[in-house]
Amino acid sequence: MWRYRTQFNPDILKKDDQRSRLKFSENLPDACTKEKMIYHKERRSQRLVLSVPVVAYRSQKLGLAFSEGTRTLVVSAHGALISLAAKVAADQTLLLKHAFSGEEQECRVVFTQKTPTGPTEVAIEFRQPAPGFWHIAFPPVDWRPNSFS
C-alpha cells in the first residue's frame, strides 16, 4: 500500500494550492510541511490488491534504457503500484507491458518510496485511463469495501 511517513492533514490546504505539484527535487515530508501536497477526497477509480506479472521498461529514446520483470502490488484503472530494483524518479516516463496479454501502456512515475528491505515501491499513472489493461472487472463506482447491505 502507499504509505507516507508524515501525517498529512488535508485541512492545511488552501483553495489555490489544490493544483500545486511537487517539484522534482522536493521530498514528500518537505512538501507536506510546505503545503504542496495534492489531496483528493474521492479516488478516480477503485484500487485492488492484485499481483499481475508485468515488465517495466524504458527505451533508449526515453532515457537510460532498462527492463525489469516485476509484479503489481495494487492496480486501478488509472495505474498501479509496483516494486522495482531499478532507480526511477518522479515524472519519468516508463512503458509497462502486461506479461500475459502482451499489451503495453505508457505511464508516468508519480511517487517512489524506498522500502527498508527489498526493492522500491513505485506508483505509476497511465497517460490515458485504461481499465481494460488488467483484464478484470472493477467494482462499481458506488461500492465501498466496508459497507454491508
N, C-alpha and C positions, 0 to 999 in steps of 0.2 A: 504494500500500500504506500501511498505517498505520505511521508511524514515530514514534519518540519520541527526543527529543534527549538524554535522560539514560539511562544504563544502569540497567536495573531488575533487582534481584536478588530473586527470589521467596523466598529463604531468610530475608529480613528480616521477613516477615510472621509475626505471632503468631496462634494459633488464633482468638482473639476478634476479631482485626482483619479476618477474612475477609469480613465483611459491611459494613465501613465504606465510606462513599461520599465522593466528592469534594464539597466544599462549592462552591456556585456561584461564590464569589469566589476560590477557590484555583486556581492554575495547576498544570499537570502536574508540572513539576520540583519544586515545593514539596511536592506531595502525595507524590511518591516519597521525598523526604527525611523526611517526617513519617510514613512507613509507612502511608499511607492508600490505596495503590493496590490495586485488586482484581485478583487473578491467577487465571486459570482454566488448569488443566493441560490439559484437553481442551476443544475447542470444541464448542458445542452443535450446529453444523452446518458443513458444508464451505463454504469461501469459494471463489468462482470469479471470475477476472478476466473481466469481461464488460461490454461497453458497450451499455447499453439506454437509449433516449431516454425521459426522464421529465420531468414538470413537478412541481416542488416549490412548494407554496404554503401560505399561512396566511390563513385567513378573518378578517374584521374581528372576529368574536366571540372568536377565539383570540389576539388582539393586533393589532399593526400589520400590516395586510394587505400581502402581496406575492405575486408569482407569477413564477417563473423556469424557463425550459426549460433542461434540462441533460442530461447522460448519466451513467450509473453508471460507476464505476471498478472496483468489486468488488461482488459480490452474494452473499447467503446466504439461507437460509430464514428468518432472523431479522432481516434488514435489508440495508443497503448502505452503501457509501462513495460519496459524490457530491461534485462540486465546485460551489460556489455563490459568486456575487459578492455576494449579499445577506448582511447581517450577521445571524447567528443565534448563540444561546448554548446551552450545555448545559441539558438538561431542558425546552427549549421544545418545544411540540407543533407538528408540521407535517403536512400531507397530501401524499402522494406519489401522482401519477397516472401510470400506465403509458401512454405515448404511443400504442402500437399497440392495446392491448386496451381502454383507457379505464377499467380497474379503478383503484380508489383504496384506499389503506391509510393509516390514521392511524399516525403514528410519532413517536418522541421523539428529539431530538438528544442523542447520547451524548458526542460529542467533536468538537472543531473544531481545525484546525491551519492557520494561515496559511502559504501557500507563498511562497517568495521572489519568484517572478514568477507572476502569474495569480491565479485565484480560490482561495478557502479550501476545503480538504478537510473534508467534514462526514460524520461517521459517524452513521447513523440506525438506530434499532431499531424494528421493528414492535411495536405494542401487543400483538398476538397473532401467533405464528409463522404465516407464510404462504408455504410453499414453492411453491405453485401460482401465486403472483403473477407470477413471472418467466417462466412458461411454458417451463421447461426441466426436464430430468431431472438431478437432482443425483447425484453419485457415491454409492455405498453408504457406510454409516457406517464400515465397516472399511477403506475404500480409503485408501491413502496415496500421495501424489504421487510419491514417490521409491522405491517398492517395485517390484521386478521379480520375476515368478514364474519 
